[in-house]
Amino acid sequence: METPHAVLGLPAAAGAEEITRAYRKLVRRYPPELAPQQFARIHRAYQLLTSPERRMEVARIAPEETIDQLFPVPATILKAAPSPPPLLAERDLEPLLAPFRRARLVRILREAFAG
């Protein structure tokens, strides 16, 4: 059995806009007056792909054949996790800690010489 996506010449993950565009292109190529059989095949595939109710009806009739064809799983591409940032060394923390150290040193000196 030929899948509806294959009839329209589309990948399984095609969106609604791509399906409509392919359908219109094929209908212009195979009008119902000149190629009724091809048109019927194209129109049936289009109806199946655009109507969830029709998909469910076909799936009820022959579930083992149609589930994967009518409800394709989109291809997923997983990206690698980014590498963790490098560990901070003492010299990397120095610019952050310098103001606190300076303030602490000032406080210690004030306490020492104030008393």
LINJO-V784910 format. One record per pair of residues at least 4 apart in sequence whose ideal C-beta (glycine too) atoms are under 6 Angstrom apart, sorted by sequence separation. I is the first residue (numbers start at 0). J is the second residue. If there is no record, write none. Layout:
i;j
I;J
I;J
This chain:
i;j
1;5
9;13
13;17
25;29
31;35
34;38
38;42
46;50
58;62
61;65
62;66
65;69
66;70
87;91
92;96
96;100
109;113
1;6
4;9
13;18
29;34
87;92
47;53
4;11
31;38
46;53
47;54
58;65
29;37
57;65
58;66
29;38
9;21
8;21
7;21
54;69
25;41
22;45
18;48
6;40
7;44
6;44
3;44
3;47
3;48
11;71
12;73
12;74
0;64
2;68
